[in-house]
Amino acid sequence: MSRLKIEGGHKLTGNIKISGAKNSAVALIPAAILSKNNSTILNVPKISDIKYLIEIMELLNCKISVKDDTMFIDTSKIKYHSIPEELSQMMRASYYYMGAMLAKFKKAEISFPGGCKIGNRPIDLHLKGFKKLGVQIKQEKNKYTLTAKELIGTKIYLDFASVGATINLMLAAVGAKGITTIENAAKEPEIVNIASFLINMGVQIKGAGTSTITVVGSKNLDKGIVEVFPDRIEAATYIIAGALTGKDLVIEGIIKEHIDAVLNKLTEANVSYKTEKDKITISKAKNIKPVNIKTLVYPGFPTDVQQCFTTLLTQAKGTSKIIETIYDSRFKNTEYLNLMGAKTKYNGNILEIEGITKLTGTEVYANDLRGGASLVLAGLIAKGETIIDNTEHILRGYEDIVLKLQKVGAKIEEI
């Protein structure tokens, strides 16, 4: 088990470069199997989830090579293979092979995907959409077998604007005959990134980034190339770190429009920062004000940021409230924040944070990726030493988090 040791109380100063977006990269790699030749993906983050996706690609007889942050994928000799449980359960994103393999082979066998335990995360919207495309689904315990004689383009309405379901159905629709329309589609930047890749291969897609996406079924897709967008969640995490303990900390390589909802809440909380092109400069905030937050689908406040923002709000004078509308179990990190001295309590999907509280280092546990990141931020400002156990979750989503923080002055190490 990996652990992190953090000595709190050190200022962060210097530059942090944002890596490629985890949530884009983990969908772009499965999408690459749709090419009949090869694909190139630039700005791929070096995180553990990517490692597991490469293992699945190699299982499908694809050849993978990586140089710096660029991944080259040769799919010219691809062969069908079921996805074993030991790989599918390593990460949530394994489910993108459902849509991609249905488009490529008209079949897929995969166990229910793993990932962070942040509440009920069913794939019923994915399965419902697949059925509309003509897929037959058989479930045996934890294993799904999906088959189709032919995929037929149709109109699909999502009951919830799910990012995962939108991407999975876009991938499957590539292999469908005719036109598929996805209504109430997710609008996240990751959707646009995936669409750009597919369009580059030769797929006709319209509406990515809006609530209605149309995909024209395509065959014999050619070479594809795409650059992974900067990770908006990583950017928000380090910006919050700067608000907690920065001294002219520069976060570079961002797309500001992707994090407007977070920046607006920081402004409301009396946190100052300076923006310049793709950079944000931020220092430790004085007199942080309490705010109320409601997580929403994009372009609303992202659920993936609320846990880190909770750490910031422990330093706000007064009571703040967070309403979580996306997942039903995303406050587990507060147990450990409270162990460090925070005053939080939740009832159902509503969390209250009372500040200002002084945090003290102790031994804590990362239940999930973003919850673990919130504990890293707490450790940076806590008195004394913080030990975070089970940090494999954190390493799943943040490239070189230890090195990046060390370079700007944090006393942090992996043990």
TORVEXMI-35894 format. One line per 4 residues: number of its first residue (from 1); their letters; for each residue x, y, z of C-alpha. Coordinates in steps of 0.001 Angstrom, whole numbers. Each point is the difference from the previous one (the first is absolute). Layout:
TORVEXMI-35894
NUM> a> X:Y:Z ~ ...
***
This chain:
TORVEXMI-35894
1> msrl> 0:0:0 ~ 1324:3415:-988 ~ 107:2807:2572 ~ 738:3705:-118
5> kieg> 1757:1947:2756 ~ -581:3742:113 ~ 1560:2580:2280 ~ -2424:2910:164
9> ghkl> 576:3729:181 ~ 2182:599:-3059 ~ -780:2618:-2627 ~ -475:-1056:-3605
13> tgni> 1763:2217:-2496 ~ 1063:-539:-3599 ~ -1776:-1568:-2977 ~ -2178:-3094:-346
17> kisg> -747:-1220:-3534 ~ -3371:-1699:-441 ~ 21:-3444:-1615 ~ -2431:-1485:-2469
21> akns> -3479:-702:1297 ~ -465:-3408:1582 ~ -3692:-95:-915 ~ 819:621:-3678
25> aval> 2995:-2288:-314 ~ -1777:-3022:1492 ~ -2674:252:-2710 ~ 2300:909:-2903
29> ipaa> 2079:-3162:366 ~ -2988:-2404:-345 ~ -1277:2181:-2874 ~ 3252:-657:-1855
33> ilsk> -1044:-3603:-759 ~ -2483:1402:-2530 ~ 2846:956:-2358 ~ 979:-2613:-2586
37> nnst> 3612:1208:23 ~ 1559:1933:2845 ~ -572:3003:2204 ~ 2034:2589:1845
41> ilnv> -1089:1516:3305 ~ 1995:2958:1313 ~ 221:1361:3552 ~ -878:-3334:1628
45> pkis> 364:188:3809 ~ 2257:-2535:1732 ~ -2519:-1442:2443 ~ -775:-3544:1067
49> diky> -3358:-133:-1816 ~ 1864:417:-3302 ~ 2204:-2978:843 ~ -3037:-2262:402
53> liei> -1559:1254:-3238 ~ 3229:-823:-1843 ~ -166:-3542:1392 ~ -3497:-361:-1461
57> mell> 1157:1391:-3368 ~ 2840:-2537:-95 ~ -2484:-2743:850 ~ -1825:1029:-3196
61> ncki> 3256:-447:-1946 ~ 604:3731:-380 ~ 3574:1277:66 ~ 661:2916:2329
65> svkd> 3063:2221:209 ~ 433:3125:2096 ~ 2503:2807:-450 ~ -96:2767:2594
69> dtmf> -3727:820:234 ~ -935:-1320:-3464 ~ -1592:-3406:-496 ~ 128:-1848:-3326
73> idts> -2611:-2722:-476 ~ 158:-2541:-2846 ~ -3369:-1733:-423 ~ 681:-1574:-3405
77> kiky> 107:-3540:1444 ~ -2658:394:2666 ~ -1798:-3165:1167 ~ -3085:-422:2135
81> hsip> 513:-1019:3636 ~ -2240:123:3041 ~ 1109:2419:2733 ~ 956:-1976:3124
85> eels> -1388:993:3361 ~ 3401:720:1512 ~ 515:2796:-2538 ~ -3546:1369:-306
89> qmmr> -264:444:3756 ~ 3174:2061:238 ~ -1727:3106:-1349 ~ -3403:1397:-862
93> asyy> 1091:976:-3514 ~ 269:-3628:-1108 ~ -3669:246:-934 ~ 898:2080:-3075
97> ymga> 1107:-3250:-1603 ~ -3683:-973:-36 ~ -904:2669:-2548 ~ 3257:-203:-1952
101> mlak> -54:-3808:-297 ~ -3663:-59:-976 ~ 814:2397:-2836 ~ 3077:-2004:-1029
105> fkka> -1041:-3611:583 ~ -3764:131:724 ~ 705:-1695:3324 ~ 1611:648:3369
109> eisf> 502:-1967:3203 ~ 988:1935:3096 ~ -516:-84:3756 ~ -1573:2931:1815
113> pggc> 2631:2746:69 ~ 1833:1036:3145 ~ 1364:3360:1118 ~ -665:2231:2978
117> kign> -2666:-947:2523 ~ -1934:3264:-12 ~ -3518:-1395:51 ~ -2405:-1607:-2385
121> rpid> 1412:241:-3545 ~ -2170:-2253:-2153 ~ 514:-488:-3715 ~ -3710:-336:-730
125> lhlk> 18:3049:-2300 ~ 2779:-1584:-2066 ~ -1860:-3322:-246 ~ -3327:1659:-790
129> gfkk> 1647:1912:-2866 ~ 1734:-3120:-1314 ~ -3342:-1802:-96 ~ -1453:2832:-2080
133> lgvq> 2816:-586:-2489 ~ -962:-3671:-266 ~ 2328:-1579:2548 ~ -1002:-3119:1915
137> ikqe> 1270:-27:3571 ~ 574:-3002:2214 ~ 1080:386:3612 ~ 1487:-2768:2114
141> knky> 833:1228:3501 ~ 2584:2746:-629 ~ 600:-745:-3689 ~ -1713:1584:-3004
145> tlta> -100:-1579:-3443 ~ -1121:2382:-2744 ~ -701:-1169:-3543 ~ -1650:1415:-3121
149> keli> -506:-1364:-3508 ~ -73:3604:-1128 ~ -55:3364:1719 ~ -2753:2277:-1298
153> gtki> 126:3765:453 ~ -2851:1389:2068 ~ -1026:2803:2342 ~ 1132:-413:3610
157> yldf> -1128:2194:2882 ~ 2130:-64:3148 ~ -1971:342:3228 ~ 3077:1644:1490
161> asvg> 2748:1864:-1864 ~ 2627:-2626:793 ~ 3515:534:-1361 ~ 769:-3720:-26
165> atin> -3233:-969:-1735 ~ 336:2797:-2571 ~ 3520:-1077:-967 ~ -815:-3724:0
169> lmla> -3014:523:-2260 ~ 1997:2258:-2341 ~ 2559:-2785:-375 ~ -2624:-2672:-635
173> avga> -1831:2285:-2460 ~ 3110:128:-2192 ~ -659:-3645:-882 ~ -3738:440:-531
177> kgit> -1751:120:-3350 ~ -1476:3452:-577 ~ -261:2954:2368 ~ -90:-105:3798
181> tien> -1261:3003:1948 ~ 831:301:3713 ~ -2284:2438:1794 ~ 663:1478:3458
185> aake> 3653:-801:-664 ~ 2721:1105:2388 ~ 1772:3233:-986 ~ 3337:-479:1773
189> peiv> 3238:966:-1814 ~ 939:-3689:-15 ~ -2911:-641:-2397 ~ 1433:2549:-2439
193> nias> 3457:-1590:293 ~ -1363:-3463:-878 ~ -2065:1391:-2879 ~ 3068:1779:-1414
197> flin> 1899:-3289:-54 ~ -2820:-1858:-1746 ~ -497:2811:-2519 ~ 3729:-119:-760
201> mgvq> -404:-3712:-793 ~ -2781:803:-2435 ~ -3211:-202:2058 ~ -2730:2580:-601
205> ikga> -992:1416:3397 ~ -1938:3161:766 ~ -1025:1628:3260 ~ 2783:-1121:2348
209> gtst> -49:2390:2951 ~ -3768:537:-354 ~ -2940:-2006:1293 ~ -633:-1659:-3388
213> itvv> 2686:-2023:-1767 ~ -392:-1739:-3354 ~ 2325:-2735:-1206 ~ -9:-1438:-3517
217> gskn> 1089:-3635:-11 ~ 3370:-460:-1713 ~ 2146:-2867:-1262 ~ 3707:-364:-691
221> ldkg> 1074:2902:2151 ~ 3428:1330:-884 ~ 2876:1220:2140 ~ -910:2259:2885
225> ivev> 1919:2629:1930 ~ -1111:2024:2999 ~ 1447:1987:2891 ~ -1427:-597:3462
229> fpdr> -1502:3160:1502 ~ 1634:1403:3178 ~ -1481:-1592:3110 ~ -2505:2479:1426
233> ieaa> -320:-1956:3274 ~ 3755:-78:544 ~ 103:3723:-759 ~ -2708:717:2563
237> tyii> 1806:-2125:2599 ~ 3261:1934:-286 ~ -1784:3349:-147 ~ -1681:-876:3300
241> agal> 3417:-1024:1367 ~ 1225:3468:-942 ~ -2922:1618:1792 ~ 878:-1994:3114
245> tgkd> 3775:435:123 ~ 1327:1597:-3185 ~ 2385:2865:-531 ~ -299:1144:-3608
249> lvie> -637:-3599:-1027 ~ -453:-243:-3775 ~ -2294:-2654:-1449 ~ 709:-206:-3725
253> giik> -1421:-1849:-2964 ~ -3668:469:883 ~ -3134:761:-1991 ~ -1712:2596:2178
257> ehid> -3450:-542:-1485 ~ 66:-3611:1211 ~ 285:1095:3645 ~ -2153:3140:22
261> avln> -2440:-1494:2526 ~ 2858:-666:2442 ~ 1569:3427:-541 ~ -3353:1693:580
265> klte> -343:-1761:3371 ~ 3549:951:942 ~ -824:3632:-726 ~ -3155:-309:2093
269> anvs> 2157:-1404:2820 ~ 2198:3123:-177 ~ 2931:-1821:-1589 ~ 2052:2181:-2354
273> ykte> 1930:-1220:-3023 ~ 1419:1391:-3226 ~ -658:-1532:-3414 ~ 2245:395:-3026
277> kdki> -607:-2069:-3136 ~ 366:-3631:1162 ~ 1349:861:3461 ~ -1435:821:3412
281> tisk> 2152:1522:2750 ~ -1289:-386:3549 ~ 1176:581:3567 ~ -1343:-1022:3396
285> akni> -3396:1606:478 ~ -771:2187:2980 ~ -3457:254:1530 ~ -1581:-2878:-1925
289> kpvn> -3774:292:41 ~ -2443:-2919:307 ~ -1913:-961:-3147 ~ -2773:-2368:-1031
293> iktl> 683:-2437:-2845 ~ -2240:-2335:-1991 ~ 1735:-2497:-2249 ~ -1456:-205:-3488
297> vypg> 815:-1399:-3424 ~ 2197:2221:-2174 ~ 110:2982:-166 ~ -1082:-73:3649
301> fptd> 2281:-539:2974 ~ 1753:-3379:-515 ~ -547:-2783:2496 ~ 3666:-946:-453
305> vqqc> 1065:3288:1613 ~ -2366:190:2971 ~ 2184:-2136:2292 ~ 3063:2201:-526
309> fttl> -2146:3095:396 ~ -1175:-1433:3336 ~ 3586:211:1265 ~ 127:3667:-1022
313> ltqa> -3273:695:1802 ~ 1401:-1306:3296 ~ 1993:3269:-91 ~ -3020:2227:-686
317> kgts> -1433:2012:2872 ~ -3559:-1250:433 ~ -2135:-2883:-1206 ~ 55:-1225:-3586
321> kiie> -2302:-2514:-1623 ~ 552:-2450:-2867 ~ -2878:-1802:-1701 ~ 1205:-3057:-1944
325> tiyd> -2391:-874:-2836 ~ 2113:-2398:-2091 ~ 1130:-2782:2365 ~ -1617:-1278:3167
329> srfk> 3129:-797:2015 ~ 2573:2695:-578 ~ 560:1366:3493 ~ 2133:-2864:1364
333> ntey> 3072:2229:-13 ~ -1549:2191:2696 ~ 462:-2753:2603 ~ 3750:480:-352
337> lnlm> -161:3773:-319 ~ -1825:-19:3342 ~ 2718:-2252:1412 ~ 2431:2771:-924
341> gakt> -2102:2604:1795 ~ -2601:1090:-2551 ~ -3615:478:1054 ~ -2246:-1524:-2630
345> kyng> -3222:-1967:105 ~ -2286:-1341:-2672 ~ -3523:-1249:-314 ~ -772:-1822:-3216
349> nile> 1346:2079:-2869 ~ 556:3210:1996 ~ 3307:801:1679 ~ 633:2861:2427
353> iegi> 3502:1303:683 ~ 668:2271:2951 ~ 3145:2122:-31 ~ 2536:1239:776
357> tklt> 1608:-3192:1372 ~ 3650:-769:583 ~ 1020:-3308:-1525 ~ 2533:-2333:1596
361> gtev> 1867:-2744:-1787 ~ -891:-3612:738 ~ -438:-3295:-1835 ~ -2908:-6:-2457
365> yand> -1317:-2191:-2828 ~ -822:818:-3633 ~ -3366:-1612:-739 ~ -64:1307:-3556
369> lrgg> 1912:2107:-2517 ~ -1354:3491:676 ~ -534:-654:3702 ~ 3662:-970:175
373> aslv> 954:3262:-1722 ~ -1994:1925:2600 ~ 2105:-1650:2720 ~ 3212:957:-1824
377> lagl> -1168:3630:77 ~ -846:-345:3693 ~ 3453:-1444:679 ~ 1661:2965:-1709
381> iakg> -1511:2436:2532 ~ -168:-2240:3068 ~ 2316:370:2982 ~ 2488:-2830:134
385> etii> 98:-3166:-2069 ~ -2822:-1624:-1947 ~ 141:-3594:-1237 ~ -2497:-932:-2734
389> dnte> -589:-3725:-513 ~ -1403:-1674:-3145 ~ 1350:2680:-2303 ~ -305:-2279:-3050
393> hilr> -3329:1798:-503 ~ 1755:3386:-230 ~ 2629:-1282:-2423 ~ -2809:-1214:-2276
397> gyed> -894:3560:-892 ~ 2898:2387:674 ~ 3158:-256:-2068 ~ 3175:444:2078
401> ivlk> -1915:1665:2839 ~ 2868:-525:2432 ~ 2648:1394:-2356 ~ -2151:2950:-1053
405> lqkv> -619:1015:3607 ~ 3637:-555:1005 ~ 1170:2318:-2794 ~ -2085:2875:1409
409> gaki> 1116:-455:3595 ~ -2218:-2630:1588 ~ 1562:-2488:2417 ~ -1661:-3137:-1372
413> eei> 1305:-3465:-811 ~ -1270:-3441:-927 ~ 888:-2662:2554
***
